Amino acid sequence: MPSPLSIRRVVLYKHGVGYFERRGKVTGSETAHLDFKARDMNDVLKSMTVLDLNGGSVSAVSYDSTKPLEQLLSEATIRIPEHGSLTALLGQVKGARVRARVGGAQVEGAIVGLESLPVVQGEASVVRPFLTLLVGASLRTFDVLELGELEFLDEAVRKDLEFYLATVMSSYKKDSKRLSILTAGEGSRELFVSYVLESPVWKTSYRILLDEGQPPLLQGWALVDNTGDEDWVDVELSLIAGLPVSFVHDLYNPRYLRRPVVEVRSETGVAPVIPEEAYERSAEPLMESVDESFGSSADMASNVMPAMAAPAPAPRMRAKGGPMIGGSGRGMRETLEQSTAVTTLTKEVGDLFEYGVDRPVTVHRNQSALVPILHRPFEGRRVLLYNRATREKNPMACIEFKNTTGLTLEGGPVTITEDETYVGEAMLDTLKPDDTRFVPYAVELSCAVSVEEDQEDGPVFRARLNRGTLVVEFFHLRRTKILARNKAKRPQVLFVEHPRTGWELKDTVAPAETTDGFWRFKRELAPSTSDTLVVTERTKGHRQYYLGNLGLEEVTFFLDSRYIDPRVAQALRDVVAMREKQSNVARDLQRLNEERTQLFKDQERIRSNIDSLKSGASQRELVERFVTKLNAQEDRLEGIGRELERLEQERIRLQAEVNQRIESLSYEADL
């Protein structure tokens, strides 16, 4: 039985769901049926609302089980095979009370059985089924093929048969699940049902018409898709811009909990316990005295968009790409305003924004539709936008788009027409009312741009001496020169985007806008002229000098550069002098260590010679000579040891004095 509940309202969202409302008439305790795809059941069960609007009640909402068909049929008491269905059915319901119509009479009785008996037809004999009924106290047999009607009087048998047939019927649509709304009441009543389903995201596309001397015109279309199994016929359509929270939760599949097994004892088991727009803009009107400006829109405050009356036409011009449309003398703007006049009811819904189409919409199953939702002028002008990373040699032709429509505009593709000629395409970001964006749609070949860069270190502006380290601070400077040549015969407005890398601007004109990643500088380009923009940036740098390693030349350089004053310079000279004494002591230490090492080598040689000598008068004299020399060397080694100890103490003293002098120096100066 078809559902009396037809779709009356559809609300589509940007995050993949749709809200549907159905209304229809039910009478008495009539049951209304709705069919859904199996994958949609979780959303339906999570969101469905059912109301009886005329005093009745909804007793329950039942829906198909998730059990397989074979298992469902196995639970039925009746089996109906593919062939011989009538005789097989009657053979399974022995004892069931029935009312049979034979000829013009009706007979009530209980089914005793079904049997096949031969019947003579002419010269042949055929087997025909006969039904035996217990009527009162007698048995009566009837030819099944002569029965005009057979009504089951036992409600249990009738319900089993209906269940079996409904289950088989639902199996024909493999992905379909039936939901039944059981109502109770008197007379005819209106039933309201609403729910949320997964739906394709609605999309937007725009058309912008640019005509010299008139405000630019924005036309918006919504693309909606009906992927369901039912036509949307004359439905009320609304489109929601925003991103509410939505999720999928499994409510359809039965959920079981494991229960503890309890033995027949006094103890009981216990079951376990089971989260790039300009933000800074110079205060200036968008519209200026530029030939390529298109004017501003008027009266943008209303929340209801009436069909736009055609503005007073400017002097008619021949289109760049062809004649006037239709040969009637009307331009594309006037024709569009007449043919796509649209009234869209809009309103804020919390943080969301709703477009309501004022006329009924029809979208057949498995089809899509373009629905006009917007037709308004806006405040904007034609400008150029240069970004070196986008295109190095030319800027992009853009529309500086200020959303004065009073509506929230969803992002989508834009097709731009100028003087009735297609000039390019762009993507529009999501815009709140009064937001401003650049909409680039073509490369501007009539303007050429070249860029030169250089870097240098600026003069030291601060010197700081502390704890033996001299730190001088200066600025790294980076200059970018942008040369723009306007080869067109008309003036143009150029915005130059320069990357923000953490450096600060110095001696540069203030940017017209600031974004997260760029500064935007505005330049006015006269016809057939060039313009130069120099962007100077700086960031702090520093160099460090350790004073313990300085010489007199470095001290002189620091003094001449005014990193230090004469007092600090004299202290550093004293440090250099002490370091020179340290160097002399170090050289003496090295010389004495080398002499001692040589003496040790000589003593080893002498002792080796003594050991090799034999007894004899001449050899004794040689031994005495060697011993005398060894004694003299030992005396010298003792003297060297004393001198080394003295020099080491002197070196330590000088080092401590140098360190103390260096650590005590403190100085800071702004240069």
C-alpha positions in Angstrom: 0.0 0.0 0.0 1.5 3.4 -1.0 2.3 5.8 1.8 -0.2 8.7 2.3 2.7 10.8 3.5 4.2 12.9 0.7 7.3 15.1 1.0 6.3 18.7 1.6 9.5 20.4 2.7 13.2 19.8 2.1 16.1 21.6 3.9 19.6 20.8 2.6 22.8 21.5 4.5 26.4 22.0 3.7 27.7 19.1 5.8 26.0 16.2 4.1 22.5 15.9 5.6 19.0 16.9 4.6 16.0 17.6 6.7 12.7 16.2 5.3 9.1 16.9 6.3 6.1 14.8 5.2 2.4 15.3 5.7 -0.6 13.2 4.9 -4.0 12.0 5.9 -4.8 8.9 8.0 -8.2 7.6 9.0 -9.0 5.8 12.3 -6.2 3.4 13.3 -4.7 3.3 9.9 -1.0 2.5 9.6 1.3 4.7 7.5 4.3 3.1 5.8 7.6 4.6 4.8 10.5 2.9 3.0 14.1 3.8 3.6 17.5 2.5 2.5 19.2 0.3 5.1 22.1 2.7 5.4 19.7 5.6 6.3 18.0 3.8 9.1 20.4 5.0 11.8 19.8 8.7 10.8 16.0 8.1 10.6 15.8 6.5 14.0 18.0 9.2 15.5 16.0 12.1 14.2 12.4 11.1 13.4 9.6 13.1 14.9 5.9 12.0 14.4 2.9 14.2 15.3 -0.8 13.6 14.9 -2.0 17.2 14.3 -5.8 16.5 14.9 -6.1 15.0 18.3 -5.1 11.4 17.5 -2.1 9.6 18.9 0.9 7.6 17.6 1.1 4.4 19.4 4.3 3.0 18.0 6.7 3.1 15.1 7.9 -0.3 14.0 10.5 -1.2 11.4 12.0 -4.2 9.7 14.4 -6.4 11.6 18.0 -6.8 10.5 17.7 -10.6 10.4 18.4 -12.4 7.1 15.3 -13.4 5.0 15.9 -17.1 5.5 15.9 -16.6 9.3 12.8 -14.5 9.2 10.9 -17.0 7.1 12.0 -19.8 9.3 10.2 -18.2 12.2 6.9 -18.1 10.3 4.4 -21.1 10.8 3.5 -21.0 7.1 5.5 -22.1 4.0 4.4 -21.2 0.5 6.4 -22.8 -2.2 7.0 -21.3 -5.7 4.6 -23.8 -7.4 1.3 -25.1 -6.1 1.0 -22.3 -3.6 -2.7 -22.6 -3.0 -2.9 -26.3 -2.4 0.4 -26.2 -0.4 -1.1 -23.4 1.8 -4.4 -25.1 2.5 -2.6 -28.3 3.3 -0.6 -26.5 6.1 -3.6 -24.9 7.9 -5.7 -27.9 8.9 -8.2 -26.9 11.6 -8.3 -23.3 10.5 -11.8 -21.9 10.3 -12.7 -20.5 6.8 -15.7 -19.1 5.0 -16.0 -20.4 1.5 -18.3 -19.1 -1.3 -19.5 -21.8 -3.6 -21.7 -20.6 -6.4 -24.1 -18.2 -4.7 -24.0 -19.8 -1.3 -21.5 -19.3 1.6 -20.3 -22.1 3.8 -18.4 -21.9 7.1 -16.3 -24.7 8.5 -12.9 -26.0 9.7 -10.4 -27.3 7.2 -10.0 -31.1 7.5 -7.6 -31.6 4.6 -6.9 -31.4 0.9 -6.8 -34.3 -1.4 -6.6 -35.0 -5.1 -9.4 -37.0 -6.8 -9.9 -38.1 -10.3 -12.7 -36.5 -12.3 -14.0 -37.8 -15.6 -14.1 -35.1 -18.3 -15.5 -36.5 -21.5 -13.5 -39.6 -22.4 -10.5 -38.6 -20.1 -9.9 -38.6 -16.4 -8.1 -35.7 -14.7 -6.9 -35.2 -11.1 -8.4 -32.1 -9.4 -7.8 -30.8 -5.8 -10.8 -31.1 -3.4 -11.1 -29.3 0.0 -12.8 -31.1 2.9 -14.5 -28.9 5.5 -16.1 -29.9 8.8 -19.4 -28.0 8.6 -21.4 -28.5 11.8 -21.3 -32.2 12.4 -20.8 -33.3 8.8 -17.9 -33.4 6.3 -18.4 -31.7 3.0 -16.0 -31.8 0.0 -15.6 -28.9 -2.5 -13.8 -28.7 -5.7 -11.1 -26.0 -5.1 -11.3 -24.7 -8.6 -15.0 -24.0 -8.1 -14.5 -21.9 -5.0 -15.2 -18.2 -5.7 -13.7 -16.9 -2.4 -12.0 -18.4 0.7 -11.8 -16.2 3.8 -9.7 -17.1 6.8 -11.7 -16.5 10.0 -8.9 -17.3 12.4 -7.0 -14.0 13.1 -3.8 -15.9 14.1 -3.7 -17.7 10.7 -4.5 -14.4 8.9 -1.6 -12.6 10.6 0.8 -15.4 9.9 -0.1 -15.2 6.3 0.2 -11.4 6.1 3.6 -11.6 7.9 4.9 -14.2 5.5 3.8 -12.2 2.4 5.1 -8.9 3.7 8.5 -10.4 4.5 8.8 -11.9 1.0 7.7 -8.6 -0.5 10.3 -6.6 1.4 13.0 -9.0 0.1 12.5 -7.9 -3.4 14.1 -4.5 -2.6 17.3 -5.7 -1.2 18.4 -2.4 0.3 14.9 -1.2 1.4 13.6 -1.3 5.0 10.0 -0.5 5.8 9.0 1.7 8.7 5.4 1.5 9.9 3.7 4.3 11.9 0.8 2.9 14.0 -1.8 5.5 14.8 -4.9 5.6 16.9 -7.9 8.0 16.7 -11.2 8.8 15.1 -12.0 10.1 11.7 -9.6 11.7 9.1 -6.5 13.3 10.7 -3.3 15.0 9.4 0.0 13.2 10.2 3.3 15.1 10.4 6.6 13.2 10.1 10.1 14.8 10.0 13.6 13.2 9.9 17.2 13.8 8.8 19.0 11.7 6.1 22.4 11.7 4.6 22.1 13.9 1.4 24.5 15.3 -1.2 25.9 18.7 -0.2 24.1 21.5 -2.0 26.4 23.6 -4.2 26.5 27.2 -5.4 27.6 28.9 -8.6 27.5 32.5 -9.5 27.4 34.9 -12.4 28.8 38.4 -12.3 27.8 41.0 -14.9 30.1 44.0 -15.4 28.7 46.9 -17.3 30.5 50.2 -17.5 28.5 52.9 -15.6 26.3 50.5 -13.7 26.7 48.5 -10.5 28.0 45.0 -11.0 25.3 42.4 -10.8 25.5 39.1 -8.9 23.4 36.2 -9.8 23.5 33.0 -7.7 22.3 29.5 -8.4 22.0 26.5 -6.0 22.6 23.0 -7.3 20.6 20.4 -5.5 20.6 16.6 -6.0 17.7 14.2 -5.4 19.4 10.8 -5.0 16.4 9.3 -3.2 13.8 6.9 -4.6 11.0 9.4 -4.5 10.2 12.5 -6.5 10.2 15.9 -4.9 7.0 17.4 -6.3 6.2 21.0 -5.5 8.2 20.9 -2.2 9.2 23.9 -0.1 13.0 24.1 -0.5 15.4 25.7 1.9 19.2 25.8 1.8 21.3 26.2 4.9 24.8 27.8 4.9 26.9 26.8 7.9 28.4 23.8 9.5 26.3 22.3 12.4 27.5 19.2 14.3 26.3 15.9 12.8 27.4 12.3 13.3 26.3 8.7 12.6 25.2 6.5 15.6 24.2 2.9 15.2 20.6 2.6 16.5 19.3 0.2 13.8 21.2 -3.0 14.6 20.1 -4.8 17.7 22.6 -4.4 20.6 23.1 -7.2 23.1 24.9 -7.2 26.4 26.5 -10.3 27.8 24.8 -11.3 31.1 26.5 -13.2 33.8 25.7 -16.9 34.2 24.2 -17.5 37.6 24.5 -21.0 39.1 21.7 -22.3 41.4 23.4 -21.0 44.5 22.9 -18.1 46.9 25.8 -16.2 45.3 25.0 -14.1 42.2 27.4 -13.1 39.5 28.1 -9.4 39.0 28.4 -8.1 35.4 31.5 -6.0 34.6 31.1 -2.3 34.4 31.4 -1.4 30.9 36.4 16.0 21.2 43.0 34.6 3.6 41.0 37.5 4.5 42.3 41.1 5.2 42.0 41.8 8.9 43.5 45.3 8.7 42.3 47.7 6.1 42.9 51.4 5.5 39.9 53.5 6.0 38.8 54.4 2.5 35.7 53.9 0.4 35.8 51.0 -2.0 34.5 53.1 -4.9 36.8 55.7 -6.3 37.0 57.9 -9.4 38.4 55.1 -11.6 37.2 54.5 -15.1 36.9 50.8 -14.4 34.6 51.2 -11.4 31.2 49.8 -11.8 29.3 51.8 -9.1 27.7 50.6 -5.8 24.5 48.9 -5.0 21.7 50.6 -3.1 19.3 49.4 -0.3 21.1 46.2 0.8 19.7 46.0 4.3 16.5 44.0 3.8 16.4 40.3 4.7 13.9 39.6 1.9 15.3 39.8 -1.7 12.5 41.1 -3.9 12.6 40.6 -7.7 15.0 43.4 -8.9 13.4 46.1 -11.0 15.6 47.0 -13.9 17.8 50.0 -13.2 17.7 53.1 -15.4 19.7 52.0 -18.4 22.9 53.7 -19.3 23.5 54.8 -22.9 23.3 51.6 -24.9 26.7 50.3 -26.2 27.5 47.6 -28.7 28.9 44.6 -26.9 32.5 43.8 -27.4 31.7 40.3 -28.5 28.6 40.8 -30.5 25.2 42.5 -31.0 22.5 43.2 -28.5 20.6 40.1 -27.4 17.6 39.0 -29.5 17.9 42.0 -31.8 15.3 43.7 -29.5 17.8 46.3 -28.3 17.7 44.9 -24.7 21.1 44.1 -23.1 22.0 40.9 -21.2 21.4 42.7 -17.8 17.8 43.7 -18.6 17.1 40.2 -20.0 18.5 38.4 -17.0 16.6 40.6 -14.6 13.4 39.8 -16.3 13.9 36.1 -17.0 15.5 35.1 -13.6 13.7 37.4 -11.2 13.9 35.6 -7.9 12.5 36.2 -4.5 14.5 34.4 -1.8 13.5 34.6 1.8 16.6 34.7 3.9 17.1 34.7 7.7 19.7 34.0 10.4 19.2 30.7 12.2 21.6 30.9 15.1 25.1 30.7 13.5 23.6 29.5 10.3 22.1 31.3 7.3 19.0 30.1 5.4 18.0 30.6 1.8 14.3 29.9 1.4 13.0 29.5 -2.2 9.6 31.3 -2.4 8.1 29.0 -5.0 7.5 25.3 -5.1 10.4 23.2 -6.5 10.1 19.9 -8.3 13.1 17.6 -8.6 12.5 14.0 -9.8 14.2 11.0 -8.4 17.9 10.6 -9.4 17.9 14.0 -11.0 19.5 17.4 -10.1 18.3 20.9 -10.5 19.6 24.5 -10.7 17.6 26.8 -8.5 18.0 30.6 -8.6 18.6 32.0 -5.1 20.1 35.4 -5.7 19.9 38.3 -8.1 21.3 41.6 -6.7 23.7 44.4 -7.5 26.7 44.7 -5.2 29.5 47.2 -4.5 32.6 46.4 -6.4 35.2 47.6 -9.0 37.7 46.2 -11.4 41.3 46.2 -10.0 44.6 44.4 -10.6 46.2 42.2 -8.0 49.9 41.2 -8.3 51.4 38.3 -6.4 54.9 37.2 -7.6 54.2 33.6 -6.5 51.1 33.4 -8.6 52.4 34.9 -11.8 55.8 36.7 -12.0 55.3 38.9 -15.0 51.7 40.0 -14.9 49.0 40.9 -12.3 45.6 39.3 -12.3 42.4 41.2 -13.3 40.1 41.0 -10.2 36.9 42.3 -8.9 37.2 43.9 -5.5 34.0 42.4 -4.2 32.3 43.9 -1.1 29.4 41.8 0.0 26.7 44.5 0.2 23.9 42.0 -0.7 23.1 41.6 3.0 23.4 37.8 2.6 25.9 35.2 3.6 27.4 34.0 0.3 28.5 30.4 0.2 31.8 29.7 -1.7 31.5 28.5 -5.3 32.7 29.1 -8.9 31.9 32.4 -10.6 31.6 33.2 -14.3 32.3 36.8 -15.1 30.8 38.6 -18.1 31.8 42.1 -19.1 29.9 44.1 -21.6 28.0 40.9 -22.6 31.3 39.1 -23.3 32.7 36.2 -21.2 36.0 37.4 -19.7 36.9 34.7 -17.2 36.1 32.5 -14.2 37.0 32.6 -10.5 36.3 31.0 -7.1 34.4 32.9 -4.5 35.1 32.3 -0.8 32.4 32.2 1.7 31.5 35.8 2.5 29.6 37.2 5.4 27.7 40.5 4.9 30.1 43.5 4.4 33.1 41.2 3.9 35.5 42.2 1.1 37.4 39.8 -1.1 39.5 40.0 -4.3 38.1 37.8 -7.0 40.7 37.2 -9.7 39.3 36.0 -13.0 42.0 36.7 -15.8 45.6 37.5 -16.4 46.0 41.2 -17.2 48.5 41.3 -20.1 48.3 45.0 -20.5 50.3 45.4 -17.3 53.8 44.1 -17.0 55.7 43.8 -13.7 59.4 43.3 -12.9 61.0 42.7 -9.5 64.5 43.4 -8.2 65.8 42.5 -4.8 69.0 43.3 -2.8 70.1 42.8 0.8 72.7 44.5 3.0 73.6 45.1 6.7 72.9 48.5 8.1 75.1 50.4 10.5 75.5 49.3 14.1 73.0 51.2 16.3 73.8 49.7 19.7 76.9 48.3 21.4 76.8 46.4 24.7 79.8 45.1 26.7 79.1 42.7 29.5 80.9 39.7 31.1 83.7 39.7 28.6 81.6 39.8 25.5 81.1 42.8 23.2 77.7 42.5 21.3 76.9 45.0 18.5 73.4 45.3 17.1 72.5 46.3 13.6 69.7 45.8 11.0 69.6 43.4 8.1 68.0 45.4 5.3 66.1 43.9 2.3 64.8 46.1 -0.5 62.3 44.9 -3.1 61.7 47.2 -6.1 58.5 46.5 -8.0 58.3 48.2 -11.4 54.8 48.1 -13.0 54.2 49.3 -16.6 50.6 50.1 -17.5 50.4 49.7 -21.3 46.7 50.2 -21.5 45.0 53.4 -22.5 43.0 53.6 -19.3 44.0 54.2 -15.7 44.1 51.1 -13.5 44.3 50.4 -9.8 47.0 47.9 -8.8 47.4 46.1 -5.5 50.8 44.5 -4.9 50.9 41.6 -2.4 54.3 41.4 -0.6 55.0 38.4 1.7 55.1 39.0 5.4 58.1 37.0 6.8 58.5 38.5 10.2 60.5 41.5 9.1 59.2 45.1 9.7 58.6 47.8 7.2 61.0 50.7 7.1 60.7 53.9 5.0 57.9 52.3 3.0 54.4 53.6 2.2 51.7 52.1 4.5 49.9 49.1 3.1 46.3 49.4 2.1 45.5 46.0 3.6 47.2 43.4 5.8 46.4 39.7 5.6 47.9 36.8 7.5 50.6 36.3 4.9 50.8 39.5 2.9 50.9 43.3 2.9 48.9 44.8 0.1 50.1 48.1 -1.4 47.8 50.1 -3.5 49.2 51.9 -6.6 47.4 54.2 -9.1 48.6 53.5 -12.6 48.0 56.3 -15.1 47.6 55.3 -18.8 50.8 54.3 -20.6 53.0 55.1 -17.6 55.2 53.2 -15.2 55.2 53.1 -11.4 57.9 52.0 -9.0 57.2 50.7 -5.5 60.1 50.1 -3.1 59.4 47.9 -0.1 62.2 48.1 2.5 62.2 45.6 5.3 64.5 45.2 8.2 65.1 42.8 11.0 67.6 42.9 13.9 71.0 41.2 13.7 74.0 41.1 16.0 77.7 40.1 16.1 79.7 39.0 19.2 83.4 39.6 20.1 85.1 37.8 22.9 87.5 40.3 24.6 90.0 37.7 25.7 91.1 37.2 22.1 91.4 40.9 21.1 94.5 42.6 19.8 95.4 46.3 19.7 94.1 46.6 16.1 90.7 45.4 17.2 90.7 47.8 20.1 91.5 50.6 17.8 88.7 49.6 15.4 86.2 49.4 18.2 87.2 52.9 19.4 87.1 54.4 16.0 83.6 52.8 15.3 82.5 54.2 18.7 81.6 50.7 19.9 83.5 51.6 23.1 84.6 54.8 24.8 88.3 55.9 25.7 88.0 54.6 29.2 87.0 51.1 28.0 89.7 51.4 25.3 92.4 52.1 27.9 91.2 49.1 30.0 91.3 46.9 26.9 94.8 48.1 26.1 95.9 47.2 29.7 94.3 43.8 29.1 96.3 43.5 25.8 99.5 44.4 27.6 98.8 41.8 30.3 98.1 39.3 27.6 101.4 40.1 26.0 103.1 39.4 29.4 101.2 36.1 29.5 102.6 35.3 26.1 106.2 36.0 27.2 105.7 33.8 30.3 104.2 31.1 28.1 107.2 31.3 25.8 109.6 31.0 28.8 107.7 28.0 30.1 107.9 26.4 26.7 111.7 27.1 26.4 112.5 25.6 29.8 110.3 22.6 29.2 112.2 21.9 26.0 115.6 22.4 27.8 114.6 19.9 30.5 113.5 17.4 28.0 116.8 17.6 26.2 118.7 17.2 29.5 116.7 14.0 30.2 117.7 12.6 26.8 121.4 13.5 27.4 121.4 11.8 30.8 120.0 8.6 29.3 122.8 8.6 26.7 125.5 9.2 29.4 124.1 6.4 31.6 124.1 4.0 28.6 127.7 4.9 27.9 128.8 4.3 31.5 127.2 0.9 31.5 129.1 -0.1 28.4 132.6 0.8 29.8 134.9 -2.0 31.1 137.4 -1.9 34.0 140.7 -0.1 33.4 142.5 3.1 34.3 141.5 5.0 31.1 137.9 3.9 31.4 137.7 5.0 35.0 138.7 8.5 34.0 136.0 8.5 31.4 133.4 7.3 33.9 134.4 10.1 36.3 134.0 12.6 33.5 130.5 11.3 32.7 129.5 11.4 36.4 130.8 15.0 36.7 128.6 15.9 33.7 125.6 14.1 35.2 126.0 16.1 38.4 126.1 19.4 36.5 122.9 18.4 34.6 121.1 17.5 37.8 121.9 20.9 39.2 120.5 22.5 36.1 117.4 20.4 36.3 116.8 21.5 39.8 117.2 25.1 38.7 114.8 24.6 35.8 112.2 23.1 38.1 112.3 26.1 40.4 112.1 28.5 37.4 109.1 26.6 36.0 107.2 26.8 39.3 107.8 30.5 39.5 106.7 31.1 35.9 103.6 29.0 36.3 102.5 31.0 39.3 103.2 34.2 37.3 101.1 32.8 34.4 98.2 32.0 36.8 98.4 35.4 38.4 98.3 37.2 35.1 95.4 35.1 33.8 93.4 35.8 36.9 94.1 39.5 36.6 93.1 39.5 32.9 89.9 37.7 33.7 89.1 40.1 36.5 89.7 43.1 34.3 87.6 41.7 31.5 84.7 40.7 33.8 84.7 44.1 35.5 84.2 45.9 32.2 80.6 47.1 31.5 79.5 49.5 28.8 76.4 50.2 26.6 75.9 52.9 24.0 73.3 53.8 21.4 74.9 54.8 18.2 
